[in-house]
Amino acid sequence: MHKTRMIPLALSAGSGTGALSQRLLRHARSPLSLPALAWKNIKYEFDSRRPGYWNELGRRLAARGRYEAVKRQLAQQHPHDRRSYTLAKSTVIRELLDAAEPAPGAQTG
């Protein structure tokens, strides 16, 4: 039998605290992780309703996929030349960061 820290019963999911609290308690690894987990869930609830949130998420996922693909390709092209690999990768990173910056005068949030 393993020893874990138990969450007090007053905070249990059945106490009528709502879906957010139930989700927090279900995913908390320990009571110490509750504040960070609560903030993450609250932030998501507001951010996901913001106009453009899902478009931004899609752009981030596409950028991540491109970055991963380029890293794999460069690792094959420069298996023993770390400097060339890093220089080639920094060009792609710069392009991705430039694309992620909002245009001057564009409204954010």
KABELJO-V166198 format. One record per residue. N is the residue number from 1. RES is the residue in one small letter. OMEGA is omega in degrees with one decimal (* if undefined). D_CENTER is the distance of its C-alpha to the mean C-alpha in Angstrom with 1 decimal. Layout:
n->N res->RES omega->OMEGA d_center->D_CENTER
n->N res->RES omega->OMEGA d_center->D_CENTER
//
This chain:
n->1 res->m omega->-179.1 d_center->34.2
n->2 res->h omega->-179.9 d_center->31.1
n->3 res->k omega->174.8 d_center->30.7
n->4 res->t omega->175.2 d_center->27.6
n->5 res->r omega->-177.2 d_center->27.3
n->6 res->m omega->174.6 d_center->27.9
n->7 res->i omega->-178.7 d_center->26.4
n->8 res->p omega->-177.8 d_center->29.5
n->9 res->l omega->179.7 d_center->30.9
n->10 res->a omega->179.7 d_center->30.8
n->11 res->l omega->-175.4 d_center->27.0
n->12 res->s omega->-173.4 d_center->27.3
n->13 res->a omega->-176.2 d_center->25.9
n->14 res->g omega->-175.1 d_center->29.4
n->15 res->s omega->177.3 d_center->30.2
n->16 res->g omega->-176.5 d_center->29.5
n->17 res->t omega->174.2 d_center->26.3
n->18 res->g omega->-174.9 d_center->24.6
n->19 res->a omega->-179.6 d_center->21.8
n->20 res->l omega->179.5 d_center->19.0
n->21 res->s omega->178.8 d_center->20.9
n->22 res->q omega->179.3 d_center->21.6
n->23 res->r omega->178.7 d_center->18.0
n->24 res->l omega->-177.8 d_center->17.2
n->25 res->l omega->-180.0 d_center->20.3
n->26 res->r omega->-174.0 d_center->19.6
n->27 res->h omega->-179.2 d_center->16.2
n->28 res->a omega->177.1 d_center->17.3
n->29 res->r omega->176.4 d_center->18.2
n->30 res->s omega->178.3 d_center->20.6
n->31 res->p omega->180.0 d_center->21.8
n->32 res->l omega->-179.3 d_center->20.3
n->33 res->s omega->-177.1 d_center->16.7
n->34 res->l omega->-178.9 d_center->17.6
n->35 res->p omega->-179.9 d_center->17.1
n->36 res->a omega->180.0 d_center->13.4
n->37 res->l omega->177.9 d_center->12.8
n->38 res->a omega->-179.8 d_center->15.0
n->39 res->w omega->179.8 d_center->13.4
n->40 res->k omega->-179.3 d_center->9.9
n->41 res->n omega->178.8 d_center->12.1
n->42 res->i omega->179.1 d_center->14.4
n->43 res->k omega->179.2 d_center->11.9
n->44 res->y omega->-178.4 d_center->10.7
n->45 res->e omega->179.6 d_center->14.4
n->46 res->f omega->-177.4 d_center->15.3
n->47 res->d omega->-175.4 d_center->12.6
n->48 res->s omega->177.9 d_center->13.2
n->49 res->r omega->-177.7 d_center->16.8
n->50 res->r omega->178.3 d_center->16.7
n->51 res->p omega->177.7 d_center->18.4
n->52 res->g omega->-177.3 d_center->16.5
n->53 res->y omega->-175.6 d_center->13.0
n->54 res->w omega->174.4 d_center->13.2
n->55 res->n omega->177.4 d_center->14.8
n->56 res->e omega->179.1 d_center->12.1
n->57 res->l omega->177.9 d_center->9.5
n->58 res->g omega->178.1 d_center->12.3
n->59 res->r omega->178.6 d_center->13.0
n->60 res->r omega->179.6 d_center->9.6
n->61 res->l omega->178.0 d_center->10.0
n->62 res->a omega->179.0 d_center->13.6
n->63 res->a omega->178.6 d_center->13.2
n->64 res->r omega->178.3 d_center->11.2
n->65 res->g omega->178.7 d_center->14.0
n->66 res->r omega->-179.8 d_center->16.6
n->67 res->y omega->179.3 d_center->15.6
n->68 res->e omega->-179.9 d_center->15.7
n->69 res->a omega->179.5 d_center->19.0
n->70 res->v omega->178.0 d_center->20.5
n->71 res->k omega->178.6 d_center->19.8
n->72 res->r omega->-179.4 d_center->21.6
n->73 res->q omega->-179.3 d_center->24.4
n->74 res->l omega->177.4 d_center->24.9
n->75 res->a omega->177.0 d_center->25.0
n->76 res->q omega->-179.1 d_center->27.8
n->77 res->q omega->-176.1 d_center->29.6
n->78 res->h omega->-175.2 d_center->29.6
n->79 res->p omega->-176.6 d_center->29.7
n->80 res->h omega->-178.4 d_center->31.8
n->81 res->d omega->-175.1 d_center->31.2
n->82 res->r omega->-178.9 d_center->28.1
n->83 res->r omega->179.2 d_center->29.1
n->84 res->s omega->177.8 d_center->29.3
n->85 res->y omega->-178.1 d_center->26.0
n->86 res->t omega->179.5 d_center->24.3
n->87 res->l omega->179.6 d_center->26.3
n->88 res->a omega->-179.9 d_center->25.5
n->89 res->k omega->-178.8 d_center->21.7
n->90 res->s omega->176.4 d_center->21.8
n->91 res->t omega->179.5 d_center->23.4
n->92 res->v omega->178.7 d_center->20.6
n->93 res->i omega->178.8 d_center->18.0
n->94 res->r omega->178.1 d_center->20.3
n->95 res->e omega->-179.4 d_center->20.5
n->96 res->l omega->179.0 d_center->16.8
n->97 res->l omega->177.4 d_center->16.5
n->98 res->d omega->179.4 d_center->19.7
n->99 res->a omega->-177.3 d_center->18.6
n->100 res->a omega->-179.3 d_center->15.4
n->101 res->e omega->178.2 d_center->17.8
n->102 res->p omega->177.4 d_center->19.4
n->103 res->a omega->179.1 d_center->23.1
n->104 res->p omega->179.2 d_center->25.6
n->105 res->g omega->-179.9 d_center->26.6
n->106 res->a omega->178.3 d_center->23.8
n->107 res->q omega->177.3 d_center->22.6
n->108 res->t omega->174.9 d_center->19.0
n->109 res->g omega->* d_center->17.5
//
